[in-house]
Amino acid sequence: MPLKEKALICPLDWGIGHATRCVPVITKLEELGFEVVVAAFGRPLEFIRREYPRITVIDFPGVNIKYPQSNQMALNMLKLLPQLLYGIWHEHLEIKKIALQLGISLIISDNRYGCWHASIPSVFMTHQLSIQVPGKLRFIQGFLNSINRWFINRYDACWIPDFEPHRGLAGVLSHPKRMPVKAHYIGILSRFSKSVIPDKDYNLPDLDLLVMLSGPEPQRTILEEKILRQLSNINMQVALVRGMPEIDESYVMDKRIHVFSHLDSKNLRALINRSMIVICRSGYSSIMDMVTLGKRAIFIPTPGQTEQEYLSRYLMEKKIYFSMGQHEFDLLYALEMSKNFPGMVIQNDFKALEEQIEAIKRLVSPSSQRETPK
């Protein structure tokens, strides 16, 4: 039996969203005959270990950037630009070592800029082709987007998890005026695209509210504490999923708030379906999940993260989802206002994704194999 080609997937480690949206990519790669290896770090690594206990995972730290407690994330990132660029270069050197050691024949990077190889077909997967910058720093937006395109163009292809017409689900983020070379829309990606039966029955009543926390610290904890304070005065049946796959625990507060450190995709989907409405970050992966399941949701963007702030504003202006800032968040007000925002349903048949995998697969076939990785 011939050896399978090995595909290396590298999700960004800012929250678990970049890892969750790799689930349909992993599934499709395996269906098309690849052996999948995942290089990740922190919570994305733990998520993949839980979701795919059979596949090889590599502890692969990324660029170590800490979120500030204030909302000055964009300014903080600008100050750290030299550190970011050095980290990307170091990541690039490490990926070359991993590819050589494991005999990798395809690399798919989800927003990790250094995970490409000159001798191996490499794909950059992102919805963020137009970096959004706050008003005071708008003068550097063109410069940052030039850097963004330069890195993306190091790859053999850019896969965009969105649909092309009508500015898609991500608006200007995924539909910039100037596109990278070899960019392809592959449709939205959600770990909930495949219908499955949950492993467990938690004997929960139907839920008034599901809170799904995610994203980098300290903002994840700040939001958790704020929501729990407000829930203490509201008589609702609630489930709260903390987004911490490195911990395995669950408990009940006040006989009505069911807390889970983490749930795998099958059991989380069952919980979402039993909930009247979901509160979560406006990270793009969470948005794709809600759209896939056709669920009503309230979005709270991570403070200072311009991408999430843009997405929540874009979808609210379209009257699809209600959103509210973390600092002023009022649970009762948000629940009342959200009644006017019905959500939406979009399904992906994954034909575009399969076509792009087949296209990149032709580059790794023996007849067209590039020089041996060095």
Secondary structure, 3 states (H helix, E strand, C coil): CCCCCEEEEEECCCCCHHHHCCHHHHHHHHHCCCEEEEEECHHHHHHHHHHCCCCEEEECCCCCCCCCCCCCHHHHHHHCHHHHHHHHHHHHHHHHHHHHHHCCCEEEEECCCCCCECCECEEEECCCCCCCCCHHHHHHHHHHHHHHHHHHCCCCEEEECCCCHHHCCCHHHCCCCCCCCCEEECCCCCCCCCCCCCCCCCCCCCECEEEECCCCCCHHHHHHHHHHHHHCCCCCCEEEECCCCCCCCEEEECCCEEEECCCCHHHHHHHHHCECCEEECCCHHHHHHHHHHCCCEEECCCCCCHHHHHHHHHHHHCCCCEECCCCCCCHHHHHHHHHHCCCCCCCCCCHHHHHHHHHHHHHHCHHHCCCCCC
